[in-house]
């Protein structure tokens, strides 16, 4: 992985849980709505709705539990967080299903942590420090953040169609994509943390674009909407394919005390399907470690 200026030599000529956009120079205007009178049509709809609500309720339909595997088939339940599922796990899962076509996989992607004694939990992939996982948890890889942008934005910066992007201070002229997450674990993923480490704690970008999830930030960066502080393990393949460009190379990377962990439920550890899936995840994690230089 190379610096943007090394990948595009002509770039060196320039000077060295809501989604919302903000500007460094002016606050966002409030959007206000004024009450209006109900129309006649709305009143008629309200009467029809009231009439329907007084009718006898339809009998409830009995549904099979979502975790139940199809008859005669085996399954594995995997719990992880949404951005890991979207950026790392799902792009790889098709290859595993080709190897194990008889196996059904259920992915529960939620930022709410499941407990190990949850009956639906077999494999968990967690993002936290070592103090928050069991002693037998398997470390997949560490966290590292790095500024990245789309090749299109890099080219625009090089040709003068956009401000330059050669040095960290140049970020003041661009949109920074930020995760709208105030949990303690997210502090190491923030632009403020990265900028402070670069001696730029008061840098104000042209504007902020706040997004709920990491995968939304990556999608916005891929479409050229701004610069993302990317989580290197989750975008390593995108960098390798040239879909994103690491702006400042390895010099721009910042490590974090957080790690990605594989945890297997003690009650399900002996199931062959669980063992095989856990081994596959570890093999895929080894590839990621190579890509990010661990």
Secondary structure by P-SEA (a helix, b strand, c coil): cccccccccccccccccccccccccccbbbbbbbbbcccaaaaaaaaaaaaaaacccccbbbbcccccccccccbbbbbbcaaaaaccccccaaaaaaacccbbbbbbccccccccccccccbbbbbcccccccccccccbbbbbbbbbcaaaaaaaaaccccccccccccccbbbbbbcccccccccccaaaaaaaaccccccccbbbbbccaaaaaaaaaacccccccccccaaaaaaacccccccccccbbbbcbbbbbbbcccccccaaaaaaaaaaaaaaaaaaaaacc
